[in-house]
Amino acid sequence: MERREKYGKLRPVCPSCGHIHFDDPKVAAAVVVERDGKILLTRRVNDPQRGLWTVPGGFVDAGEDPRAAAARECEEETGLKVEVTELLDVIAGLEHTRGASFVIFYRGRVMGGTLAANDDADEVGFFAKDELPALAFESTKEILKKKNL
C-alpha cells in the first residue's frame, strides 16, 4: 500500500490494482431507559473511563440494525429486555482512540428481564436526573441534558 491523494485526502492505495482503502467510522448505539422518572445507567468495568457511568450501549456489529444493537447491549449489560421506541439523537465525536465516531441514542422501555450487572458493567441502577453519578462520556452528558428526557 502507498498513500495517494484521493478525494481530497491522503489515502492508502494498492499500487498494483488501484484499490482505495477508506477508513470507515465506528458506530455505537445506546438506549436511554427511564422508569419512575429515573434513568438506567451502567458502571463501566473496562477502560477507558472504568468506574464511571453511562447509558447501556456499545458497538454496532457489521450488518446489525442499530436499534437491535442498542437493545442487545442493554440486555447484555443490565439483564433487561427493552423495546426501542424512538430515535433521540446522533452525536458525532470520537472521544478516545478505541471509541465510536458516532453514537446513535434511542429511547427504550423495559419489557422484561431482571436487573443485574453483566458483560461490560459491574454495577447498574436507576438514577434521578438531579442525582446522577460521575458520567463517563461527553455524549452521555449531552444526551442526558436533553429537555425531552
Residue pairs with C-beta under 8 A, 6 or more apart in sequence:
1 12
1 13
1 14
1 15
1 21
2 12
2 13
2 15
3 10
3 11
3 12
3 13
4 10
4 11
4 13
5 11
6 13
6 20
11 20
11 21
11 22
12 20
12 21
13 19
13 20
13 21
14 21
25 100
25 101
25 102
26 59
26 99
26 100
26 101
26 102
27 59
27 60
27 66
27 100
27 101
27 102
27 103
27 104
28 57
28 58
28 59
28 60
28 69
28 99
28 100
28 102
28 103
28 104
29 57
29 58
29 60
29 66
29 67
29 69
29 70
29 73
29 103
29 104
29 105
29 106
30 54
30 55
30 56
30 57
30 58
30 70
30 73
30 103
30 104
30 105
30 106
30 140
30 143
31 55
31 56
31 57
31 70
31 71
31 73
31 74
31 82
31 84
31 105
31 106
31 107
31 108
32 39
32 40
32 55
32 88
32 105
32 106
32 107
32 108
32 143
32 144
32 149
33 39
33 40
33 55
33 56
33 74
33 80
33 82
33 107
33 108
33 109
33 110
34 40
34 107
34 109
34 149
35 110
35 126
36 126
37 128
37 129
38 126
38 127
38 128
38 129
39 55
39 126
39 127
39 128
39 129
39 132
39 144
39 149
40 55
40 56
40 74
40 78
40 80
40 124
40 125
40 126
41 53
41 54
41 55
41 124
41 125
41 126
41 127
41 132
41 133
42 53
42 54
42 55
42 56
42 77
42 78
42 117
42 120
42 121
42 123
42 124
43 51
43 52
43 53
43 117
43 121
43 122
43 123
43 124
43 133
44 50
44 51
44 52
44 53
44 54
44 120
44 121
44 122
44 136
45 120
45 121
45 122
46 120
48 96
48 98
48 99
48 136
49 96
49 136
49 137
52 133
52 134
52 135
52 136
53 127
53 132
53 133
53 134
53 135
53 136
53 140
54 135
54 136
54 137
54 140
55 105
55 140
55 143
55 144
56 70
56 73
56 74
56 77
56 78
56 121
57 70
57 73
57 74
57 103
57 105
58 69
58 73
58 76
58 77
58 120
59 69
59 100
60 66
60 69
60 104
61 69
64 72
66 104
66 106
67 84
67 106
70 82
70 84
70 104
70 106
70 108
71 81
71 82
71 83
71 84
71 108
74 80
74 81
74 82
74 108
75 81
75 82
75 113
76 118
76 119
76 120
77 117
77 118
77 119
77 120
77 121
77 124
78 113
78 115
78 116
78 117
78 118
78 121
78 124
79 113
79 114
79 115
79 116
79 117
79 118
79 124
80 110
80 112
80 113
80 114
80 115
81 110
81 111
81 112
81 113
82 108
82 109
82 110
82 111
83 108
83 109
83 111
84 106
84 107
84 108
85 106
85 107
85 108
85 109
86 106
86 107
87 104
87 105
87 106
88 105
88 106
88 107
88 143
88 146
88 148
88 149
89 105
89 142
89 143
89 146
90 102
90 103
90 104
90 105
91 102
91 103
91 105
91 139
91 142
91 143
92 101
92 102
93 101
93 138
93 139
94 100
94 101
95 137
95 138
95 139
103 139
105 139
105 143
115 124
115 125
116 124
117 123
117 124
127 133
129 144
129 149
132 144
135 141
135 144
143 149
